[in-house]
């Protein structure tokens, strides 16, 4: 029987600095941004020496065997340098500099709705950090964008992580990769019709001047280890952040960054269900694609274009997604295993979006021919296209106009007064699943039903007693010795299990004694 599909997101934010000063770098601005937020929440005070532990990170180890010969490039030896680029947060998340941009990793979540709320909480954390940076260090005057492209050939990741049972993961990625080709890959390739963020491609290039996905054209392999070049549809990184004998992490890098709540919810929740159905052997129909890399680009270029399956059939993305959605309905009715929280709501939103796409038509100039109804308020690529078409009509612009790429970027600006998305949301054009109180809760507090609860509460209550943290370990400085508390099971460390201990622990020493049965 399948295990719960704990999920987490890693969102890279594009950072833009004011022009005119070549001495200002995105790397330094990202570090300053992180430092501003850490100071605001009390994690840069004297006595806080906590670092992020890179010891368990193996980004260049392939689950299929072998390495590519590189080192991580992130083995920070100097503690001060480590703290300069990392902050572990009381909500169980991590905020850090990755190369030349800030990145926010959500805490581990059992359900897609909590993961969505934690992702939106990340936007608020970055916005608070940005406001502090621009106030306290005004020479930067930065902007942040939650997107995947900069229109200069660079791509920013929006990575997803799912907990997989170890044997199942070994089976469909190593021993029988044809299983992934038949059941997982067609889902992921076609998922962009629901979860694509949309992008202006401009005139003169191949295909249409507006694509439904930002990441599609950057995908260059079916399976692979890399994340910055030769990007694969299914990543094979052997870095599980859990007991590898019981659990594995499926690391997906092909998804877009979502602003619309319903699109993000469908993306995460449907993927949880498909992975659970795969583990339970519930998926039976072979949907292997004839050419997955070609298919991902065909769908990105034209949402209703048919792609060829290995058996000769031709289906479009919505038709493929409908097969998975119906299988999920049957799976929930069958009661095969414990399903993710809000699974019924996931299927409902999934089906409603597919129903909307069935009536959705685009003209030759990418004009929306029929009233899209509430589809605009659910899917990013549809909402962005609708907004761009309105602007084009008012200004009389063709698709090659440079202003459209500026608007494309502004859709993803996280500052409400600058963001096309948040202006649309304020005008009631966006359908919501979350309320602001829930997002604000996860800005400050960890999820209660995963190990993120224990990690977050330790950071909140005992920051001066911690000397290192990563996804698998909370390390305490207990006088002359370091005491490691392992968190190898993402389903443990929950509020139900840990709150009684935390309530009795007036300090870190008492907590450690309670954990070892010494008190």
LUMVOSE-361555 format. One line per 8 residues: for each residue x, y, z of C-alpha. Coordinates in Angstrom, 3 decimals. Each point is the difference from the previous one (the first is absolute). Example, Ala and Ser with C-alpha at 12.3 -4.5 7.8 and 13.67 -1.06 7.14 Angstrom:
LUMVOSE-361555
12.300/-4.500/7.800; 1.370/3.440/-0.660
end
This chain:
LUMVOSE-361555
0.000/0.000/0.000; 1.319/3.444/-0.931; 1.379/2.452/2.531; -1.180/3.618/0.433; 1.413/2.270/-2.668; 1.641/2.659/2.139; 0.709/2.970/-2.271; 2.229/3.063/0.035
0.867/2.771/-2.441; 3.276/1.781/-0.765; -0.677/3.362/-1.636; 2.793/2.033/-1.554; -0.821/3.713/-0.185; 1.361/2.242/-2.732; 1.577/3.109/1.504; 0.328/3.225/-1.988
2.151/2.916/1.169; -0.239/3.637/-0.950; 2.122/0.776/-3.064; 3.098/2.136/0.022; 2.306/-1.499/2.619; 2.068/-2.884/-1.278; 1.461/-0.615/3.454; -3.357/-1.243/1.298
-0.354/-3.731/-0.578; -3.023/-2.266/0.216; 1.981/-2.348/2.255; 0.767/2.732/2.534; -3.565/1.309/-0.189; -1.391/-3.476/0.635; 2.226/-0.401/3.051; -0.990/3.435/1.277
-3.674/-0.860/-0.539; 0.348/-3.165/2.079; 1.893/1.872/2.699; -2.704/2.658/0.234; -2.695/-2.596/0.619; 2.126/-1.975/2.455; 0.600/3.137/2.047; -3.701/0.862/0.011
-0.918/-3.363/1.519; 2.871/-0.047/2.490; 2.291/-2.524/-1.695; 2.960/2.365/-0.391; 0.227/0.879/3.684; 3.169/-0.670/2.044; 0.150/-3.633/1.072; -1.883/-1.392/-3.016
2.623/-2.139/-1.745; -2.227/-2.379/-1.935; 1.230/-1.083/-3.430; -1.474/-2.080/-2.802; 1.646/-3.419/-0.202; 0.919/-1.041/-3.539; 1.410/-3.335/1.103; -2.940/-2.051/-1.244
-0.303/1.705/-3.381; 1.141/-2.004/-3.026; -1.380/1.877/-3.008; 2.414/-1.659/-2.417; -0.732/-3.598/1.030; -2.279/-1.786/-2.467; -2.554/-2.532/1.294; 0.827/-2.111/-3.055
3.631/-0.206/1.113; 3.108/2.130/-0.351; 0.794/3.680/0.371; 0.763/2.721/-2.499; 3.304/0.770/1.702; -1.009/3.333/1.484; -0.108/1.149/3.581; -3.061/1.803/1.300
1.578/3.432/-0.167; -1.904/0.792/3.177; 2.198/-1.619/2.644; 0.355/3.168/2.046; 2.791/-0.515/2.537; -0.049/3.413/1.643; -2.974/0.262/2.400; -0.371/3.739/-0.581
-0.196/-0.527/-3.740; -2.529/-2.795/0.581; -2.192/2.283/2.106; 0.337/2.775/-2.550; -1.722/-2.065/-2.688; -2.377/-2.088/2.164; -2.807/0.506/2.469; -2.005/-2.845/1.527
-3.458/1.291/0.834; -2.414/-0.664/2.894; -2.659/-1.124/-2.481; 2.239/-2.947/-0.913; 1.114/1.513/-3.301; 3.387/1.055/-1.336; 0.878/3.359/-1.578; 3.357/0.173/-1.759
2.080/1.261/-2.889; 0.308/-2.486/-2.834; 2.657/1.212/-2.450; -1.201/3.559/-0.763; -3.599/0.023/1.170; -1.996/-0.558/3.190; -1.751/-3.320/0.430; -2.740/-1.051/2.381
-0.568/-3.658/0.877; -3.316/-0.711/1.669; -0.278/-2.331/2.980; -1.211/-3.534/-0.622; -3.806/-0.259/-0.326; -2.425/-2.916/-0.057; -2.627/1.745/-2.106; 0.060/2.128/-3.138
-2.006/2.791/1.650; 2.544/0.381/2.799; 2.839/-0.098/-2.540; -1.751/2.682/-2.030; -0.444/2.139/3.126; 3.660/-0.465/0.925; 1.019/1.021/-3.513; -2.139/3.142/0.240
1.465/0.634/3.460; 3.385/-0.061/-1.706; -1.109/2.869/-2.220; -0.868/2.028/3.104; 3.295/-0.852/1.654; 1.897/1.146/-3.099; -2.143/3.138/-0.211; 0.740/0.884/3.626
3.698/-0.610/-0.650; -0.137/2.136/-3.160; -1.644/2.908/1.795; 2.668/-0.154/2.700; 2.788/-0.145/-2.579; -1.260/2.990/-1.960; -0.585/1.971/3.202; 3.227/-0.806/1.825
2.339/-0.349/-3.010; -1.561/2.418/-2.515; 2.879/-0.265/-2.472; -1.388/-3.368/-1.106; -3.644/0.889/-0.782; -0.737/-3.558/-1.041; -3.080/-1.699/-1.414; -0.936/-3.668/0.300
-1.873/-2.193/-2.444; -1.471/-3.430/0.588; 0.421/-1.344/-3.493; 2.251/-2.216/-2.145; 1.494/2.199/-2.739; 1.644/3.393/-0.435; -0.462/0.291/-3.800; 3.789/-0.057/-0.350
0.407/-3.762/-0.286; 0.169/-0.829/3.706; -2.417/-2.199/1.900; -0.835/-0.116/3.711; -1.211/-3.205/1.577; -3.196/-0.829/1.820; 0.871/-3.463/1.253; -2.362/-2.496/1.598
0.894/-2.799/2.413; -2.176/-3.014/0.799; 0.529/-2.796/2.514; 0.113/-3.392/-1.708; 0.223/-3.453/1.523; 3.598/-1.182/-0.535; -0.788/-3.217/-1.864; -2.482/1.694/-2.324
2.461/2.798/-0.761; 2.738/-2.527/-0.794; -2.407/-1.886/-2.236; -1.246/2.785/-2.238; 3.203/2.053/-0.213; 2.710/-2.688/-0.039; -1.175/-3.531/-0.604; -3.031/0.629/-2.214
0.111/3.581/-1.304; -2.567/-1.001/-2.604; -2.532/0.241/2.852; 0.718/3.716/0.285; -0.178/0.351/-3.779; -3.428/-1.651/-0.111; -1.684/1.583/2.989; 1.864/2.997/1.476
1.574/1.762/-2.950; -3.200/0.473/-2.065; -1.609/1.553/3.076; 2.890/2.396/0.632; 0.309/1.032/-3.651; -3.730/0.718/-0.328; -0.356/1.584/3.468; 1.206/3.334/-1.363
-3.410/0.560/-1.606; -1.265/0.533/3.564; 3.086/1.271/1.803; 1.900/1.957/-2.652; 0.832/3.593/0.915; -0.076/1.323/-3.572; 2.711/2.002/-1.736; 0.425/2.499/-2.789
2.316/-1.502/-2.596; -0.158/2.952/-2.380; -0.408/0.013/-3.735; 2.367/-1.573/-2.475; 0.900/-3.105/1.989; -1.230/-3.547/-0.523; -3.637/-0.676/0.797; -2.457/2.374/1.577
1.102/3.259/1.646; -1.618/-1.026/3.299; 0.818/-3.301/1.713; -1.961/-1.604/2.812; 3.112/-1.068/1.931; 3.152/1.861/1.002; 2.140/-3.079/0.676; -0.921/-2.190/-2.983
2.622/1.270/-2.418; 2.738/-0.497/2.616; -0.638/-3.738/0.281; 2.703/-1.920/-1.885; -0.036/-3.594/1.314; -2.525/-2.606/1.118; 1.981/-1.261/3.008; 3.009/1.742/1.447
1.884/1.386/2.963; 0.539/3.634/-0.938; -2.164/2.978/0.933; 1.790/2.909/-1.705; 0.697/-1.500/-3.435; -1.181/-3.120/-1.829; -3.030/0.331/2.254; -2.037/-3.219/0.164
-3.728/-0.617/0.119; 0.672/-2.410/2.889; 2.948/0.790/2.243; 2.089/-2.929/1.273; 1.824/1.698/2.865; 0.836/-2.374/2.850; -0.560/2.361/2.882; -2.902/-1.145/2.101
0.161/1.986/3.275; -1.497/-2.986/1.813; 0.805/-3.602/0.873; 0.866/-1.315/-3.498; -0.863/-3.571/0.971; -3.630/1.034/0.505; -0.499/3.252/-1.889; 1.139/1.715/-3.163
-0.495/3.485/-1.355; -1.334/0.574/-3.491; 1.471/3.329/-1.108; -1.893/1.637/-2.884; 1.356/3.076/-1.761; -2.262/0.393/-3.036; -2.842/1.944/1.653; -0.800/3.705/-0.212
-0.357/2.413/2.904; -3.683/0.590/0.642; -1.643/3.197/1.175; -3.584/-1.314/-0.337; -0.924/-2.051/3.043; -2.165/-2.496/-1.855; 2.690/-0.717/-2.608; 2.575/-0.606/2.734
-2.407/-2.150/1.967; -0.843/-2.170/-2.999; 3.688/-0.364/-0.887; 0.983/-1.251/3.447; -3.122/-1.958/0.882; -0.355/-1.816/-3.314; 3.676/-0.979/0.070; -0.397/-1.407/3.503
-2.915/-2.126/-1.188; 1.734/-1.239/-3.159; 3.086/-1.028/1.973; -2.143/-1.778/2.569; -1.914/-1.823/-2.740; 3.311/-1.068/-1.536; 1.238/-1.407/3.306; -3.215/-1.957/0.424
0.065/-1.329/-3.559; -3.349/1.662/-0.694; 0.891/1.579/-3.351; -0.516/-2.491/-2.821; -0.222/1.946/-3.261; 3.327/0.330/-1.805; 0.267/3.629/-1.108; 3.685/0.009/-0.992
0.829/2.851/-2.372; 1.776/-0.577/-3.297; 2.327/2.940/0.672; -0.400/1.572/3.469; 2.345/2.933/-0.676; -1.792/0.882/-3.209; -3.361/-0.373/1.753; 0.884/2.412/2.799
0.799/2.695/-2.571; -3.010/-0.718/-2.201; -2.362/0.367/2.949; 1.762/3.145/1.218; -0.445/1.549/-3.428; -3.646/-0.942/-0.490; -2.080/-1.180/2.927; -2.415/-2.090/-2.074
2.530/-1.524/-2.403; 0.033/-3.796/-0.148; 3.183/-1.882/0.812; 0.867/-3.483/-1.162; 0.050/-2.925/2.396; 2.328/-2.941/-0.407; -2.948/-2.190/-1.061; -0.958/2.414/-2.799
-2.899/1.752/1.706; -0.151/3.804/-0.059; -1.344/1.852/3.045; 0.255/3.576/1.164; 1.100/1.039/3.476; -3.502/0.418/1.409; -0.996/-3.449/-1.259; 3.036/-1.546/1.674
-0.752/1.840/3.227; -3.622/-1.166/-0.152; 1.167/-3.626/0.034; 2.020/0.642/3.169; -2.787/1.990/1.631; -2.534/-2.796/-0.554; 2.492/-2.537/1.336; 0.382/2.158/3.119
-3.785/0.060/0.475; -0.065/-3.797/-0.212; 2.969/-0.233/2.369; -1.722/2.101/2.651; -3.167/-2.097/-0.293; 1.987/-3.231/0.279; 1.567/1.029/3.315; 3.255/-1.768/-0.818
2.113/2.047/2.406; -0.015/3.061/2.221; -0.268/2.878/-2.456; 1.478/3.486/0.359; -1.950/2.686/1.857; -2.573/1.779/-2.194; 0.270/-2.723/-2.675; -3.671/0.413/-0.922
0.475/3.755/-0.398; 3.038/-0.638/-2.204; -2.039/-2.200/-2.341; -2.870/2.497/-0.015; 2.285/2.921/-0.961; 1.823/-2.200/-2.508; -3.219/-1.026/-1.750; -1.474/3.518/0.011
3.143/1.374/-1.631; -0.118/-2.730/-2.657; -3.653/0.778/-0.653; 0.961/3.643/-0.498; 2.768/-0.920/-2.419; -2.392/-2.108/-2.058; -1.836/3.185/-1.013; 3.099/2.194/-0.253
0.955/1.134/-3.521; 2.697/2.323/-1.293; -0.042/1.879/-3.298; 2.886/0.407/-2.416; 1.282/3.083/1.841; -0.387/-1.757/3.374; -3.220/1.840/0.723; -2.310/-1.894/2.336
-2.963/-0.769/-2.244; -2.549/-0.926/2.657; -0.647/1.409/3.452; 2.505/-1.965/2.146; -2.319/0.162/3.011; 1.856/-0.559/3.230; 2.920/-1.777/-1.714; 1.842/3.351/0.011
-0.125/0.018/3.768; 1.360/-3.538/0.315; 2.880/-0.499/-2.445; 2.979/2.339/-0.242; 0.612/-0.374/-3.706; -3.627/0.822/-0.825; -0.166/2.988/2.357; 3.283/1.427/-1.275
-1.073/-0.458/-3.625; -3.300/1.750/0.701; 1.781/2.944/1.655; 2.526/0.277/-2.825; -2.735/-0.076/-2.630; -1.840/2.804/1.759; 3.173/2.090/0.007; 0.705/-0.812/-3.653
-3.486/1.045/-0.983; 0.226/3.345/1.837; 3.476/0.839/-1.319; -0.344/-1.581/-3.437; 3.063/-2.189/0.513; 1.166/-3.037/-1.932; 1.523/-2.975/1.807; 3.532/1.147/-0.787
-0.350/3.160/2.117; 2.627/0.254/2.740; -2.569/1.326/2.483; -1.610/-3.423/0.147; 3.127/-1.611/1.454; 0.083/2.704/2.660; -3.618/-0.750/0.892; 0.757/-3.728/-0.024
2.644/0.587/2.671; -2.199/2.379/1.987; -2.662/-2.681/0.290; 2.391/-1.811/2.367; 1.170/3.002/2.046; -0.656/-0.843/3.667; -0.662/3.643/0.974; -3.799/0.357/-0.050
0.093/3.540/-1.383; 2.250/-1.048/-2.899; -1.368/-3.467/-0.771; -2.461/-0.570/-2.826; -1.089/-3.188/1.718; -0.740/1.617/3.349; -1.787/2.897/-1.646; -2.240/-2.545/-1.723
-0.527/-1.768/3.322; -0.937/3.274/1.703; -2.572/0.591/-2.746; -1.633/-3.357/0.730; 1.169/-1.666/-3.217; 1.870/-2.825/1.752; -1.666/-2.988/1.640; 1.468/-0.738/3.412
0.309/-3.080/2.197; 1.925/1.616/2.867; -0.810/2.844/2.318; 2.613/2.457/1.170; -0.100/-1.296/3.573; 1.082/-3.461/-1.130; 2.885/1.395/-2.024; 1.062/2.198/2.902
-0.132/-2.986/2.349; 2.498/-1.903/-2.129; 2.227/3.052/-0.268; 0.650/-0.391/3.717; -0.833/-3.611/0.876; 0.975/-3.415/-1.421; -2.430/-2.667/-1.205; -1.114/-2.171/2.897
-0.063/-3.397/-1.701; 3.613/-0.473/-1.190; 3.500/0.217/1.471; 0.007/3.698/-0.931; -1.898/0.608/3.245; 2.877/-1.150/2.225; 2.612/1.830/-2.079; -1.961/3.240/-0.077
-0.815/-0.011/3.699; 3.645/-0.643/0.914; 1.076/2.953/-2.155; -2.699/2.168/1.563; 0.708/-0.917/3.615; 3.681/-0.938/0.180; 1.874/1.922/-2.735; 3.047/0.632/2.230
0.314/-3.703/0.798; 0.038/-1.167/-3.627; 3.239/-0.236/-1.912; -1.250/-1.668/-3.188; -3.222/-0.907/-1.769; -0.890/-1.830/-3.188; -3.039/-1.955/-1.189; 1.146/-3.153/1.806
1.614/1.317/3.190; -0.362/2.580/2.714; 3.381/0.420/1.712; 0.274/1.424/3.520; 3.097/1.463/1.632; -0.244/-1.573/3.461; 2.989/1.518/1.721; 3.130/-1.839/-1.100
-1.869/-2.538/-2.146; -2.218/0.190/-3.051; -3.263/-1.932/0.271; -1.695/-1.015/-3.241; -3.735/-0.642/-0.177; -0.669/-2.007/-3.179; -3.142/0.661/-2.031; 0.314/-2.828/-2.492
-3.738/-0.631/-0.225; -1.866/2.975/-1.511; -3.237/-1.335/1.524; 1.340/0.247/3.557; 0.891/3.086/2.039; -3.636/1.115/-0.178; -1.907/2.152/2.452; -1.871/-3.028/1.322
3.258/-1.756/0.816; 2.149/2.927/1.078; -2.208/2.614/1.632; -0.114/-1.803/3.396; 3.815/-0.037/0.108; 0.315/3.604/-1.117; -2.494/1.143/2.628; 2.114/-1.612/2.739
3.295/1.350/-1.327; 0.782/3.386/1.500; 3.359/-0.092/-1.796; 1.923/-2.023/-2.555; 1.800/-2.092/2.612; -3.297/-1.227/1.431; -1.258/-0.777/-3.495; 3.089/-2.087/-0.758
-0.367/-1.840/3.294; -3.661/-0.726/-0.730; 0.833/-1.269/-3.489; 2.570/-2.392/1.486; -2.289/-1.099/2.809; 2.240/1.571/2.637; -2.655/2.234/1.554
end
